[in-house]
Amino acid sequence: QVQLVESGGGLVQAGGSLRLSCAVSGRTFNTGFMAWFRQVPGKEREVVGFLRWTNGYRVYADSVKGRFSISRDSAKNTLYLQMSSLEPEDTAVYYCAATPRSNIYGLSSRNVYDYWGQGTQVTVSS
């Protein structure tokens, strides 16, 4: 059984930093992609960025470029999201997601991901 478990969320002041973790158990996605999404109530779940597990190739949403960084630790089978210069607009529930597919097209859509974590709340105060 595949499980993705996020951790590291919390309350932080604007301008601060947080690092989210997503621990994967049950399989590895070394031929596919993993991603971070976020969602606020009443809005669609949006991609923050995604990473190809094999070579670390990454793509970020424009709204987080230069502030957020996705990385992975293959030995720990864990995905990370380092968030810096946080803004109140970054407040959301953050989810990690995974797919074994190797095709990069469409990876900004939540629909292509087969596995999801339960989410972790990030709140940025002004």
Residue pairs with C-beta under 8 A, 6 or more apart in sequence:
1 26
2 24
2 25
2 26
2 27
2 98
2 115
3 24
3 25
3 26
4 22
4 23
4 24
4 96
4 97
4 98
4 115
4 116
4 117
5 22
5 23
5 25
5 117
5 118
6 20
6 21
6 22
6 94
6 95
6 96
6 117
6 118
6 119
6 120
7 20
7 21
7 22
7 23
7 120
8 18
8 19
8 20
8 21
8 120
9 18
9 20
9 94
9 120
9 121
9 122
10 18
10 121
10 122
10 123
11 123
11 124
11 125
12 18
12 86
12 122
12 123
12 124
12 125
13 124
13 125
14 86
14 87
14 88
14 124
14 125
14 126
15 85
15 86
16 86
16 124
17 82
17 83
17 84
17 85
17 86
18 83
18 86
18 122
19 80
19 81
19 82
19 83
20 36
20 80
20 81
20 83
20 94
20 96
20 120
20 122
21 78
21 79
21 80
22 34
22 36
22 78
22 79
22 80
22 81
22 96
22 117
23 76
23 77
23 78
24 34
24 77
24 78
24 79
24 98
25 77
28 53
28 77
29 53
29 98
29 99
29 100
30 53
30 54
30 74
31 53
31 54
31 100
31 102
32 52
32 53
32 98
32 99
32 100
32 101
32 102
33 50
33 51
33 52
33 53
33 98
33 99
33 101
33 102
33 104
33 107
34 50
34 51
34 53
34 72
34 79
34 96
34 97
34 98
34 99
35 47
35 48
35 49
35 50
35 51
35 96
35 97
35 98
35 107
35 113
36 47
36 48
36 49
36 50
36 70
36 79
36 81
36 94
36 95
36 96
36 97
37 45
37 46
37 47
37 48
37 94
37 95
37 96
37 97
37 110
38 45
38 46
38 48
38 90
38 92
38 93
38 94
38 95
38 122
39 45
39 46
39 92
39 93
39 95
39 119
40 91
40 92
40 93
45 95
45 110
46 61
47 61
47 107
47 108
47 109
47 110
48 60
48 61
48 64
48 68
48 70
48 81
48 94
49 58
49 59
49 60
49 61
49 64
49 68
49 70
49 81
50 58
50 59
50 70
50 107
50 108
51 57
51 58
51 70
51 71
51 72
51 79
52 58
52 102
52 104
53 72
53 74
56 71
56 72
58 70
59 107
59 108
60 68
60 70
61 108
63 89
64 83
64 90
67 83
67 84
67 85
67 86
68 81
68 82
68 83
68 84
69 81
69 82
69 84
70 79
70 80
70 81
70 82
71 79
71 80
71 82
72 78
72 79
72 80
73 80
79 96
81 94
81 96
83 90
83 122
86 122
86 124
87 124
88 124
88 125
88 126
89 124
90 122
90 124
91 122
91 123
91 124
92 121
92 122
93 119
93 120
93 121
93 122
94 119
94 120
94 121
94 122
95 116
95 117
95 118
95 119
95 120
96 116
96 117
97 110
97 113
97 115
97 116
97 117
98 113
98 114
98 115
99 107
99 112
99 113
99 114
99 115
100 114
101 112
106 112
